[in-house]
Amino acid sequence: MKVCARRLLVCLGVACGLFLVSGCSSVGELEGDDTTNQRADVVMAGLAQLGTPYVYGGETPKEGFDCSGLTFYAHHVVGLNIPRTAKAQRKAAKPISGDRPRPGDMVFFKTGPGVYHVGLMIDRERFVHASTSRNRVRIARLGNPYWRARYLGAGTYLD
């Protein structure tokens, strides 16, 4: 019950933050970008899973998530079908130029020999991902030295 309450509070906090950041701009904007409602929906679908257990091969809230299962699920919620694995998601995504991915974009990492990791950007600095380090869906900073050293780039399936 604590996890569900915490997840709800986090989602409500993020939703309020997104509302305040958008100010007088159009609905769906995050941090002043021309971000679409679909971007906001993908982000919220990912954030709604905070605290969900990490399960290798998992792709639903009921069973838990691995990293690519979380991004697969978040896109599926908004009606987008993307590949299932991190490596395939990276290969099929439209590359993002520069080092400033937007909310809803996916960030890719190489965490070991032949091991890839993916997360979903929630703002210009943070991403949500299914982490093996704490066995839960959680938020991390792209600028963290661990992630920065393993960063491969960003891609998107969103306009």
Phi, psi and omega in degrees: 000324179299319181296317180296317180295317180296318179299317179296315179297318179297314181297318178296319178297316179294317179299317177297318178298317179296322179295315180294320180295325183290334177050235182270004181284175184290157181301139177095353180281141176237127176054035174080002178282170174271037183294137182277167174302325181297320176300311180299321180294320177296315179300312181296324178296321177291313182295331179296345182263005178308132180090348178296139182297147172282128176222121179302127181085357183284142181217017176222155177300327182292318182269341186104178185226148158259178188301310183285336174295323178294313180292323175301312181297312183300321177287322179299321180303325181264010175090015179255131176261121179235164178301163187271327185262156181301316181297315179291324178297318179296316183297321185270344183288153173285121182298145176258125180280152180079187183244027181238071177297151181263167175305134181095341176287157179257142177245138187241143183223153171248111187259357178183177178300113180072012182247123182242152181226150180222146175223170183241118182296136177252338172205197184284351184235334188243152175225153176258140182203159174271111189256136174280341185294327177235008177058037180210162168285129185210177180253141176225165178259132179299328180281356178301134183306323179299310183288320181301320181291339184251001186294128177258333183142184182234157177209169182214158171242008184251157177283000000 
